[in-house]
Amino acid sequence: MSVNRVCFNCGSSSFVSDRSLGGKIVCSKCGSSSFKNKPSSFLKSKKLIFIAIAIAIFIIVI
């Protein structure tokens, strides 16, 4: 299993193969079968946008 995947519903990165579903990969926490790839770099994540906005507001206030 790929390490760079997370569950779309709960954000967990632990998956199991469910035998009752024919080996389909499901989340071990919530049981969802939908997952997405993690952002590969920090620049693509939304955290960078929030940090940039916070720094800009901080500079404007000072």
C-alpha positions in Angstrom: 0.0 0.0 0.0 1.1 3.5 -0.8 2.1 5.7 2.2 1.0 8.9 0.5 -2.8 8.2 0.7 -5.3 9.4 3.3 -8.9 8.7 3.8 -11.2 11.3 2.2 -13.7 11.1 5.2 -11.6 11.0 8.3 -8.0 11.8 7.2 -6.5 8.6 8.5 -3.6 7.0 6.7 -4.2 3.4 7.9 -5.9 1.1 5.4 -6.8 -2.5 5.4 -7.9 -5.0 2.7 -11.5 -6.1 3.4 -11.9 -9.7 2.5 -15.7 -9.5 2.4 -15.5 -6.9 -0.3 -13.2 -8.9 -2.5 -9.9 -7.4 -1.2 -11.0 -3.8 -1.7 -8.9 -1.3 0.3 -10.9 0.4 3.0 -10.0 2.8 5.9 -9.4 0.9 9.1 -11.0 3.7 11.2 -14.2 4.7 9.4 -14.6 1.9 6.8 -14.7 4.3 3.8 -13.3 3.1 0.5 -12.7 6.6 -0.8 -9.2 8.0 -0.4 -7.0 10.7 -1.9 -3.3 11.4 -2.2 -1.5 13.6 0.3 0.0 16.8 -1.0 3.5 16.0 -2.0 5.1 19.2 -0.8 4.4 21.9 1.8 3.9 24.5 -0.9 0.8 22.7 -2.2 -0.9 22.4 1.1 -3.4 24.9 2.4 -1.4 25.5 5.5 1.0 27.7 3.5 -1.9 30.0 2.4 -3.0 30.4 6.0 0.5 31.1 7.2 1.0 33.7 4.5 -2.3 35.4 5.3 -1.4 35.4 9.0 2.1 36.9 8.4 0.6 39.6 6.1 -2.0 40.6 8.7 0.7 40.7 11.3 2.9 43.0 9.2 -0.1 45.3 8.4 -1.0 45.6 12.1 2.5 46.5 13.1 
